Amino acid sequence: MGAGARQRAPRPERAPAVPRGCLPRPDRAGRARRDAAVSAVSGPSVARLIRHQLGYALVALWRSPTVLIFTFAMSLVWLVVIGIVAGNEAVDPVAGVRVMQYATPVAIAMGTFFATFPTLGTALSEARDAGILKRLRGTPLPAAAYLAGQIGAAMIFAAVSLVVTLAVAVTFYEVRLRGEVLPALAGTLVLGIATFAALGLAIAAVSSTAALAQALSIGSAIVLAFISGLFFVGGDLPAWLTRVASVFPLKPYADALKDQFDPAATGSGWDIRALLILAAWALAGVFVATRAFRWEARAHLSRRGPRDASPTRTTAPTRTTATTATSMTTVSILRRPSTARLVLGQARAANRATWRDPGSSLFVVVPVGLYALLLAVQGNVVLPSGIPFATFYAAGMITWGAGTAVFMNLPEALARARDRGLLKRLRGTPLTAGNYLAGSTVAGLGLTFLVAVLVLSVGALYFGLRIPVAGLALGFGVIVVGTLSFAACGFLLAALVPNSRAVGAVGLMILFVLAFFSDVFLVGIGPDWTGVVGSVFPLKNLQNALTAAWDPSGPTVAWGNLAVLAAWFAGAGTLAVRFFRWDPHRS
């Protein structure tokens, strides 16, 4: 071989062949790497996706103040309110059975119902409107896994709330359960919670906006609670209404719980009919939720402008147009819009925003429907005070309508606009905080007047409601004062509570509790001190002032009640303007 010849590199030695049956087994690390490589190609399993989504949903729900209010506060507050109003006297001294033995299943039914149905209905729709679901669309997460995680998280929260409520009932109210009904109780609770969670997701899936989902879920929840007899004390519901309520899941669920808590009942406590109704509604909710589920919010197409404003056609401005524009600009600079014009403009804008939301109509329909329902059940009897029940309850339902319109609905719309940055953009306009709040209050006042006209019309046409002309004039003046008081309190609530979801939940909870201290739903039930507590707040004072104005024996001015309403308006209004912010809260 010559000196210039290329030297070949030595070939690597081959490993000796190993028989096929003697191949070494991969260790655990190798199997883990192989499984990870397979998962990277095929994607995670559905069970793993559901497990991770369940953990994420639990964290998200725990961080939501609305969920905490509906899940934990609702059942406990309901239990305490019933204990205060009904007392806990011994029904059977020999057996030791007390009143709360029969009230506890109602509290559990209300707690588990509100913990799942309205909570999930708003949570899913708000996640879709905020674009969270749109971002999740690019992940391997299927819709069924997402919905399963949400339902599972709601069931866990409702179960924890149930345990807390039962612990309070057993510890402080001496509630007892028979051992043989525990399996039936557990099965009813699990199926009921799953049913309400599925229906809440179905409401969110078919709702176009989060505001509509919240209105539909909360409005239908209140109506179902009333027709199911959960809010009704004394008397019996009409037979036709009982049959209608039995078709929906809440009444069979509550009735089954009542039978299982009844110490005089016998048997194992299984209510097969109630379970079948719950299962049917659960399947219907899952079907609607999966079929109508959308990852993205529905796009609202804007209307096209006039043909002259089309981008394909341009019109050169003439000298006259330019001169007119210059003069209008000069006038706009020299003349600031008047306060009245700013307030009326904001009122029109708030009114349009209210009626563009289909869910706002529920806040008008619910008080009217409750008024007709209670009058149909109770009849226009004369109360011990000499006031016809139609007159007294008309004042109560108008008070409730004013509270939901301007203490819950209107401040929630304000907080929602602030969260979206709309108020921040308005900050650079001549509109001040006082003008903005005044205009929104005028819009809420118009909505309250609409509720009052509908309630009084139903009472006059069907239940023999008669109010003197002078009483009508005085009553509408009282409504103005009461609405202003509610609006000031609502705006203060919006200024202090961090986000729109919390504003609506906190507002509903406050109204819900104060209604039972103010004779809005129940008349003359409870110890005397509950009426004293209610007299401090605006709800009872508006109801009493309206009742005095519409007294058939002659309208009277309740100066004491009006003074309390005026004090709340002045104090809460001053604080609302002081703490009002155009920018959203920083988390």
C-alpha positions as CSV (number, residue, x, y, z in Angstrom):
1,M,0.0,0.0,0.0
2,G,1.4,3.3,-1.1
3,A,2.1,6.2,1.2
4,G,-0.7,8.3,-0.4
5,A,-3.2,5.6,-0.2
6,R,-6.2,6.3,2.0
7,Q,-6.5,4.4,5.2
8,R,-9.9,3.0,5.9
9,A,-11.4,3.4,9.4
10,P,-11.8,0.2,11.2
11,R,-15.4,-1.1,11.3
12,P,-17.1,-1.2,14.7
13,E,-17.5,-4.7,16.0
14,R,-21.0,-6.0,16.0
15,A,-22.6,-7.1,19.2
16,P,-23.1,-10.8,19.4
17,A,-26.6,-11.8,18.5
18,V,-29.0,-12.5,21.3
19,P,-31.7,-15.1,21.0
20,R,-35.2,-13.7,20.6
21,G,-36.4,-15.3,23.8
22,C,-33.5,-13.8,25.8
23,L,-34.2,-10.0,25.1
24,P,-33.8,-7.9,28.3
25,R,-37.0,-6.4,29.7
26,P,-37.2,-2.6,29.8
27,D,-37.0,-1.1,33.3
28,R,-39.6,1.2,34.9
29,A,-38.0,4.3,33.5
30,G,-38.0,2.9,30.1
31,R,-41.7,1.9,30.3
32,A,-42.5,5.4,31.5
33,R,-40.7,7.0,28.6
34,R,-42.4,4.7,26.2
35,D,-45.9,5.5,27.7
36,A,-45.1,9.2,27.5
37,A,-44.1,8.9,23.9
38,V,-47.4,7.0,23.1
39,S,-49.4,9.6,25.0
40,A,-47.7,12.4,23.1
41,V,-48.9,10.8,19.9
42,S,-52.3,9.5,20.8
43,G,-53.2,12.3,23.4
44,P,-54.3,12.0,27.0
45,S,-57.2,9.7,27.9
46,V,-60.7,11.0,28.5
47,A,-60.5,9.9,32.2
48,R,-57.3,11.9,32.6
49,L,-58.8,15.0,31.0
50,I,-61.9,14.8,33.2
51,R,-59.7,14.4,36.3
52,H,-57.6,17.5,35.4
53,Q,-60.7,19.5,34.4
54,L,-62.3,18.6,37.7
55,G,-59.3,20.0,39.6
56,Y,-59.3,23.1,37.6
57,A,-63.0,23.6,38.1
58,L,-62.7,23.2,41.8
59,V,-60.0,25.9,42.0
60,A,-62.0,28.2,39.8
61,L,-65.2,27.8,41.8
62,W,-63.4,28.2,45.1
63,R,-62.0,31.6,43.9
64,S,-65.5,32.8,42.9
65,P,-67.3,34.8,45.6
66,T,-70.6,34.0,43.9
67,V,-70.1,30.3,44.3
68,L,-69.2,30.7,48.0
69,I,-72.4,32.7,48.6
70,F,-74.7,30.3,46.8
71,T,-73.0,27.2,48.0
72,F,-72.3,27.8,51.7
73,A,-74.1,31.0,52.7
74,M,-77.5,30.1,51.0
75,S,-78.2,26.9,52.9
76,L,-76.9,28.2,56.3
77,V,-78.8,31.5,56.0
78,W,-82.0,29.7,54.9
79,L,-81.7,27.4,57.9
80,V,-81.1,30.2,60.4
81,V,-83.9,32.3,58.9
82,I,-86.3,29.5,59.2
83,G,-85.1,28.8,62.8
84,I,-85.7,32.5,63.7
85,V,-89.1,32.8,62.0
86,A,-90.6,29.4,62.9
87,G,-88.7,28.7,66.1
88,N,-87.6,25.3,67.3
89,E,-90.4,24.4,69.7
90,A,-91.0,20.7,70.5
91,V,-93.8,19.3,68.3
92,D,-93.8,16.0,70.1
93,P,-92.3,16.4,73.6
94,V,-92.4,12.6,74.2
95,A,-90.3,11.7,71.2
96,G,-88.3,15.0,71.3
97,V,-89.2,16.0,67.7
98,R,-88.8,19.7,67.1
99,V,-89.9,22.2,64.4
100,M,-86.5,22.2,62.7
101,Q,-86.8,18.5,62.0
102,Y,-89.3,19.4,59.3
103,A,-87.5,22.7,58.2
104,T,-84.1,21.2,57.7
105,P,-84.9,19.2,54.5
106,V,-86.3,22.5,53.0
107,A,-83.0,24.2,53.8
108,I,-81.1,21.3,52.3
109,A,-83.2,21.3,49.2
110,M,-82.8,25.1,48.7
111,G,-79.1,24.9,49.5
112,T,-78.2,22.2,47.0
113,F,-80.5,23.6,44.4
114,F,-79.0,27.1,44.5
115,A,-75.5,25.8,44.8
116,T,-75.7,24.0,41.4
117,F,-78.4,25.4,39.2
118,P,-77.7,29.2,39.0
119,T,-74.0,28.8,39.9
120,L,-73.1,26.6,36.9
121,G,-75.6,28.4,34.7
122,T,-73.6,31.7,35.1
123,A,-70.1,30.2,35.4
124,L,-70.2,28.5,32.0
125,S,-71.7,31.4,30.1
126,E,-69.3,33.9,31.7
127,A,-66.3,31.7,30.8
128,R,-67.6,31.6,27.2
129,D,-68.2,35.4,27.1
130,A,-64.7,36.0,28.5
131,G,-63.1,33.9,25.8
132,I,-61.8,31.2,28.2
133,L,-63.7,28.4,26.3
134,K,-62.4,29.7,23.0
135,R,-58.9,29.3,24.2
136,L,-59.7,25.8,25.5
137,R,-61.0,24.9,22.0
138,G,-57.4,24.4,20.8
139,T,-56.7,21.8,23.5
140,P,-57.5,18.1,23.4
141,L,-60.3,18.7,25.9
142,P,-63.7,17.6,24.5
143,A,-67.0,19.3,25.4
144,A,-68.2,16.2,27.4
145,A,-65.0,16.2,29.5
146,Y,-65.4,19.9,30.2
147,L,-69.0,19.5,31.2
148,A,-68.2,16.5,33.3
149,G,-65.6,18.4,35.2
150,Q,-67.9,21.3,35.9
151,I,-70.7,19.0,37.1
152,G,-68.3,17.1,39.3
153,A,-66.9,20.2,40.9
154,A,-70.4,21.5,41.6
155,M,-71.4,18.2,43.2
156,I,-68.4,18.3,45.4
157,F,-69.1,21.8,46.6
158,A,-72.8,21.0,47.1
159,A,-71.8,17.9,49.1
160,V,-69.5,20.0,51.4
161,S,-72.3,22.5,51.9
162,L,-74.7,19.7,52.7
163,V,-72.3,18.3,55.3
164,V,-72.0,21.7,56.9
165,T,-75.8,22.3,56.9
166,L,-76.5,18.9,58.5
167,A,-73.8,19.5,61.1
168,V,-75.4,22.8,62.1
169,A,-78.9,21.2,62.1
170,V,-77.8,18.3,64.2
171,T,-75.7,20.3,66.6
172,F,-77.8,23.3,67.2
173,Y,-81.4,22.2,66.3
174,E,-81.4,18.6,67.6
175,V,-82.3,17.2,64.2
176,R,-82.2,13.4,64.0
177,L,-82.1,10.9,61.1
178,R,-83.3,7.3,61.1
179,G,-80.5,4.9,60.1
180,E,-82.6,2.9,57.6
181,V,-83.1,6.0,55.4
182,L,-79.5,7.0,55.0
183,P,-78.9,5.0,51.8
184,A,-82.0,6.5,50.2
185,L,-81.1,10.0,51.5
186,A,-77.6,9.7,49.9
187,G,-79.0,8.4,46.6
188,T,-81.6,11.2,46.4
189,L,-79.0,13.9,47.2
190,V,-76.5,12.7,44.7
191,L,-79.0,12.3,41.9
192,G,-80.7,15.7,42.8
193,I,-77.4,17.6,42.8
194,A,-76.3,16.0,39.5
195,T,-79.7,16.9,38.0
196,F,-79.6,20.5,39.0
197,A,-76.0,20.8,37.8
198,A,-76.9,19.4,34.4
199,L,-79.8,21.7,34.1
200,G,-77.7,24.7,35.0
201,L,-75.2,23.8,32.2
202,A,-78.1,23.4,29.8
203,I,-79.3,26.9,30.7
204,A,-75.9,28.3,30.0
205,A,-75.6,26.4,26.7
206,V,-78.8,27.8,25.3
207,S,-78.3,31.4,26.6
208,S,-76.7,33.9,24.3
209,T,-75.1,36.0,27.1
210,A,-74.0,35.6,30.7
211,A,-76.6,38.2,31.8
212,L,-79.4,36.2,30.2
213,A,-78.1,32.9,31.7
214,Q,-78.0,34.5,35.2
215,A,-81.5,36.0,34.8
216,L,-83.0,32.7,33.5
217,S,-81.4,30.6,36.2
218,I,-82.1,32.8,39.1
219,G,-85.6,33.8,37.9
220,S,-86.6,30.2,37.2
221,A,-85.1,29.1,40.5
222,I,-87.2,31.5,42.5
223,V,-90.4,30.6,40.6
224,L,-89.7,26.8,41.0
225,A,-89.1,27.3,44.7
226,F,-92.4,29.1,45.1
227,I,-94.6,26.7,43.1
228,S,-92.9,23.8,44.9
229,G,-94.1,25.1,48.2
230,L,-90.6,25.9,49.7
231,F,-91.4,29.5,50.4
232,F,-95.0,28.9,51.3
233,V,-96.1,28.9,55.0
234,G,-99.7,28.0,55.8
235,G,-102.4,26.8,53.5
236,D,-102.3,24.6,50.5
237,L,-101.3,25.3,46.9
238,P,-104.0,24.8,44.3
239,A,-104.3,21.3,43.0
240,W,-103.5,22.3,39.4
241,L,-100.4,24.1,40.6
242,T,-99.2,21.2,42.6
243,R,-99.6,18.9,39.5
244,V,-97.6,21.4,37.4
245,A,-94.8,21.6,40.1
246,S,-94.7,17.8,40.3
247,V,-93.5,17.6,36.7
248,F,-90.4,19.7,37.5
249,P,-87.5,18.2,39.5
250,L,-87.5,20.5,42.5
251,K,-90.8,19.5,44.1
252,P,-90.2,15.7,43.9
253,Y,-86.7,16.2,45.2
254,A,-87.9,18.3,48.2
255,D,-90.8,16.0,48.9
256,A,-88.5,12.9,49.0
257,L,-86.2,14.7,51.4
258,K,-89.1,15.7,53.7
259,D,-90.3,12.1,53.8
260,Q,-86.8,10.9,54.7
261,F,-86.5,13.4,57.5
262,D,-90.0,12.7,58.8
263,P,-89.5,10.7,62.1
264,A,-93.1,9.4,61.9
265,A,-92.6,7.8,58.4
266,T,-91.8,4.1,58.0
267,G,-89.8,2.2,55.5
268,S,-86.4,2.7,53.9
269,G,-87.2,6.1,52.4
270,W,-86.8,5.3,48.7
271,D,-89.1,7.3,46.4
272,I,-88.8,5.6,43.1
273,R,-91.1,8.1,41.3
274,A,-89.0,11.1,42.5
275,L,-85.8,9.4,41.4
276,L,-87.2,8.6,37.9
277,I,-88.3,12.3,37.5
278,L,-84.8,13.5,38.6
279,A,-83.1,11.0,36.2
280,A,-85.2,12.1,33.3
281,W,-84.4,15.8,33.9
282,A,-80.7,14.9,34.4
283,L,-80.6,13.1,31.0
284,A,-82.5,16.0,29.3
285,G,-80.0,18.5,30.8
286,V,-77.0,16.6,29.7
287,F,-78.5,16.1,26.2
288,V,-79.2,19.8,25.8
289,A,-75.9,20.9,27.3
290,T,-73.8,18.6,25.0
291,R,-75.8,19.4,21.8
292,A,-76.0,23.2,22.4
293,F,-72.5,23.6,23.9
294,R,-70.5,26.3,22.2
295,W,-66.8,27.2,22.7
296,E,-67.3,30.7,21.5
297,A,-69.8,33.5,22.2
298,R,-72.4,34.3,19.6
299,A,-71.2,37.1,17.4
300,H,-73.5,40.1,17.3
301,L,-73.4,41.5,13.8
302,S,-73.7,45.2,13.6
303,R,-76.1,46.8,11.4
304,R,-74.8,48.3,8.2
305,G,-74.9,52.0,7.9
306,P,-76.5,54.0,5.1
307,R,-75.4,53.5,1.6
308,D,-73.5,56.8,1.6
309,A,-71.4,55.6,4.4
310,S,-70.2,52.5,2.5
311,P,-66.4,52.3,2.3
312,T,-66.6,51.7,-1.5
313,R,-68.1,55.2,-2.0
314,T,-66.7,58.4,-0.8
315,T,-68.1,61.9,-0.9
316,A,-65.9,64.9,-1.0
317,P,-66.9,67.4,1.7
318,T,-68.1,70.7,0.3
319,R,-67.2,74.0,1.7
320,T,-70.6,74.3,3.3
321,T,-70.1,71.0,5.1
322,A,-66.7,71.9,6.4
323,T,-67.9,75.3,7.6
324,T,-70.9,73.7,9.4
325,A,-68.6,71.1,11.0
326,T,-66.3,73.9,12.2
327,S,-69.1,75.9,13.7
328,M,-70.6,72.9,15.4
329,T,-67.2,72.1,16.9
330,T,-66.8,75.6,18.2
331,V,-70.3,75.5,19.8
332,S,-69.5,72.1,21.4
333,I,-66.3,73.6,22.9
334,L,-67.9,76.7,24.1
335,R,-71.1,75.1,25.5
336,R,-70.8,72.2,27.8
337,P,-73.9,69.9,27.8
338,S,-76.2,70.7,30.7
339,T,-76.6,68.4,33.6
340,A,-80.2,67.6,32.7
341,R,-79.2,66.6,29.2
342,L,-76.4,64.4,30.4
343,V,-78.7,62.7,33.0
344,L,-81.5,62.1,30.4
345,G,-79.0,60.8,27.8
346,Q,-77.6,58.4,30.3
347,A,-81.1,57.3,31.3
348,R,-82.0,56.5,27.7
349,A,-78.7,54.6,27.3
350,A,-79.3,52.6,30.5
351,N,-82.9,51.9,29.4
352,R,-81.8,50.6,26.0
353,A,-79.2,48.4,27.6
354,T,-81.7,47.0,30.0
355,W,-84.3,46.1,27.4
356,R,-81.8,44.7,24.9
357,D,-81.1,42.0,27.5
358,P,-84.0,39.5,27.3
359,G,-83.3,38.4,30.8
360,S,-84.4,41.8,32.2
361,S,-88.0,41.0,31.5
362,L,-87.9,38.3,34.1
363,F,-87.3,40.9,36.8
364,V,-90.6,42.5,35.7
365,V,-92.6,39.2,35.3
366,V,-91.5,37.5,38.6
367,P,-93.1,39.9,41.0
368,V,-96.3,40.0,39.0
369,G,-96.4,36.2,38.9
370,L,-95.7,35.8,42.6
371,Y,-98.5,38.3,43.4
372,A,-101.0,36.4,41.3
373,L,-99.8,33.1,42.8
374,L,-100.1,34.1,46.4
375,L,-103.5,35.8,45.9
376,A,-104.8,32.7,44.2
377,V,-103.7,30.5,47.2
378,Q,-104.5,32.9,50.1
379,G,-107.4,34.8,48.7
380,N,-108.2,38.4,49.4
381,V,-108.7,38.0,53.1
382,V,-108.6,40.9,55.6
383,L,-105.6,41.0,57.8
384,P,-105.9,41.7,61.6
385,S,-104.7,45.2,60.9
386,G,-107.8,45.8,58.7
387,I,-105.8,45.9,55.4
388,P,-106.9,43.6,52.6
389,F,-104.3,41.0,51.7
390,A,-104.4,42.1,48.0
391,T,-103.4,45.6,49.1
392,F,-100.7,44.5,51.6
393,Y,-99.2,42.0,49.2
394,A,-99.2,44.4,46.3
395,A,-97.0,46.7,48.4
396,G,-94.8,43.8,49.2
397,M,-94.3,42.6,45.6
398,I,-93.7,46.2,44.3
399,T,-91.1,46.5,47.0
400,W,-89.5,43.3,45.9
401,G,-89.6,44.4,42.3
402,A,-88.0,47.7,43.1
403,G,-85.3,45.8,45.1
404,T,-84.5,43.4,42.3
405,A,-84.6,46.2,39.6
406,V,-82.4,48.9,41.3
407,F,-80.6,47.1,44.1
408,M,-79.5,44.0,42.2
409,N,-80.1,44.3,38.5
410,L,-79.0,47.9,37.9
411,P,-75.8,47.8,40.1
412,E,-74.9,44.5,38.4
413,A,-75.1,46.2,35.0
414,L,-73.0,49.0,36.3
415,A,-70.3,46.6,37.6
416,R,-70.4,44.6,34.3
417,A,-69.8,47.8,32.3
418,R,-66.9,48.7,34.7
419,D,-65.4,45.2,34.3
420,R,-65.5,45.5,30.5
421,G,-63.8,48.8,30.5
422,L,-66.8,50.8,29.3
423,L,-66.8,53.2,32.2
424,K,-63.1,53.8,31.8
425,R,-63.7,55.0,28.3
426,L,-66.5,57.2,29.5
427,R,-64.2,58.9,31.9
428,G,-62.9,61.2,29.2
429,T,-66.4,62.5,28.4
430,P,-68.2,65.4,30.2
431,L,-70.2,62.7,32.0
432,T,-69.5,62.9,35.8
433,A,-70.0,60.1,38.3
434,G,-73.1,61.9,39.7
435,N,-74.6,62.3,36.2
436,Y,-74.0,58.6,35.4
437,L,-75.6,57.4,38.6
438,A,-78.5,59.8,38.3
439,G,-79.2,58.6,34.8
440,S,-79.1,55.0,35.7
441,T,-81.4,55.7,38.7
442,V,-84.0,57.3,36.4
443,A,-83.9,54.2,34.2
444,G,-84.4,52.0,37.2
445,L,-87.3,54.2,38.4
446,G,-89.1,53.7,35.1
447,L,-88.7,49.9,35.5
448,T,-90.1,50.0,39.0
449,F,-93.1,52.0,37.8
450,L,-93.7,49.4,35.2
451,V,-93.7,46.7,37.9
452,A,-96.1,48.7,40.0
453,V,-98.5,49.3,37.1
454,L,-98.6,45.6,36.3
455,V,-99.1,44.4,39.9
456,L,-101.9,46.9,40.5
457,S,-103.6,46.1,37.3
458,V,-103.6,42.3,38.1
459,G,-104.9,43.1,41.5
460,A,-107.7,45.3,40.3
461,L,-108.8,43.0,37.5
462,Y,-108.7,39.6,39.2
463,F,-108.6,40.1,43.0
464,G,-110.8,43.1,43.8
465,L,-108.0,45.5,44.7
466,R,-109.4,49.0,45.2
467,I,-107.2,52.0,45.9
468,P,-108.4,55.6,46.2
469,V,-107.1,58.1,43.6
470,A,-105.4,60.1,46.3
471,G,-103.8,56.9,47.6
472,L,-102.5,56.1,44.1
473,A,-100.8,59.6,43.8
474,L,-99.3,59.3,47.3
475,G,-98.2,55.7,46.6
476,F,-96.3,56.7,43.4
477,G,-94.6,59.4,45.4
478,V,-93.6,56.8,48.0
479,I,-92.2,54.6,45.2
480,V,-90.0,57.4,44.0
481,V,-88.5,57.9,47.5
482,G,-88.1,54.2,48.0
483,T,-86.5,53.6,44.6
484,L,-84.0,56.4,45.1
485,S,-83.1,54.8,48.5
486,F,-82.6,51.3,46.9
487,A,-80.6,52.8,44.0
488,A,-78.2,54.6,46.4
489,C,-77.7,51.4,48.3
490,G,-77.2,49.4,45.1
491,F,-74.6,51.8,43.7
492,L,-72.7,51.6,47.0
493,L,-72.8,47.9,46.7
494,A,-71.4,48.1,43.2
495,A,-68.7,50.5,44.4
496,L,-67.5,48.1,47.2
497,V,-67.9,44.7,45.6
498,P,-65.1,43.7,43.3
499,N,-66.9,42.3,40.2
500,S,-70.3,42.0,38.6
501,R,-71.0,38.3,39.5
502,A,-70.4,39.1,43.2
503,V,-72.6,42.2,43.0
504,G,-75.6,40.2,41.8
505,A,-75.0,37.3,44.3
506,V,-74.5,39.6,47.3
507,G,-77.5,41.8,46.3
508,L,-79.8,38.7,46.0
509,M,-78.6,37.4,49.3
510,I,-79.2,40.7,51.1
511,L,-82.7,41.0,49.5
512,F,-83.5,37.4,50.3
513,V,-82.7,37.7,54.0
514,L,-84.3,41.1,54.5
515,A,-87.5,40.0,52.8
516,F,-88.2,37.6,55.7
517,F,-87.5,40.4,58.2
518,S,-89.7,42.9,56.3
519,D,-93.1,41.0,55.9
520,V,-92.5,40.9,52.1
521,F,-93.2,37.1,51.7
522,L,-94.5,36.2,55.1
523,V,-97.0,38.2,57.1
524,G,-96.7,38.6,60.9
525,I,-94.6,35.4,61.4
526,G,-91.7,35.4,63.7
527,P,-90.7,37.0,67.0
528,D,-91.2,40.7,67.5
529,W,-87.5,41.5,67.4
530,T,-87.4,40.5,63.7
531,G,-89.8,43.3,62.9
532,V,-87.6,45.7,64.8
533,V,-84.5,44.6,62.8
534,G,-86.4,44.9,59.5
535,S,-87.6,48.5,60.4
536,V,-84.0,49.7,60.2
537,F,-83.6,48.8,56.5
538,P,-85.3,50.3,53.5
539,L,-87.3,47.2,52.4
540,K,-89.7,47.1,55.3
541,N,-90.1,50.9,55.3
542,L,-91.1,51.1,51.7
543,Q,-93.5,48.2,52.1
544,N,-95.1,49.9,55.2
545,A,-95.2,53.3,53.5
546,L,-97.0,51.9,50.5
547,T,-99.5,50.0,52.6
548,A,-100.3,53.2,54.6
549,A,-100.8,55.1,51.3
550,W,-103.1,52.5,49.9
551,D,-105.2,52.0,53.1
552,P,-108.8,51.6,51.9
553,S,-110.0,53.6,55.0
554,G,-108.0,56.6,53.8
555,P,-104.5,57.2,52.6
556,T,-102.0,58.3,55.3
557,V,-98.4,59.6,55.0
558,A,-96.0,57.4,56.9
559,W,-93.5,60.1,57.8
560,G,-91.3,57.8,59.9
561,N,-90.9,55.3,57.1
562,L,-90.1,58.0,54.6
563,A,-87.5,59.5,56.9
564,V,-85.7,56.2,57.1
565,L,-85.8,55.9,53.3
566,A,-84.5,59.4,52.9
567,A,-81.7,58.7,55.4
568,W,-80.5,55.7,53.5
569,F,-80.7,57.6,50.2
570,A,-78.5,60.4,51.6
571,G,-76.0,58.2,53.4
572,A,-75.6,55.5,50.8
573,G,-75.7,58.0,47.9
574,T,-72.9,60.1,49.4
575,L,-70.7,57.0,50.0
576,A,-71.5,55.6,46.5
577,V,-70.3,58.9,44.8
578,R,-67.3,59.0,47.1
579,F,-66.1,55.4,46.3
580,F,-67.3,55.3,42.7
581,R,-64.5,54.2,40.3
582,W,-64.4,54.2,36.6
583,D,-61.6,51.6,36.4
584,P,-62.2,47.9,37.2
585,H,-60.9,46.3,40.3
586,R,-57.5,44.9,40.2
587,S,-57.3,41.3,41.3
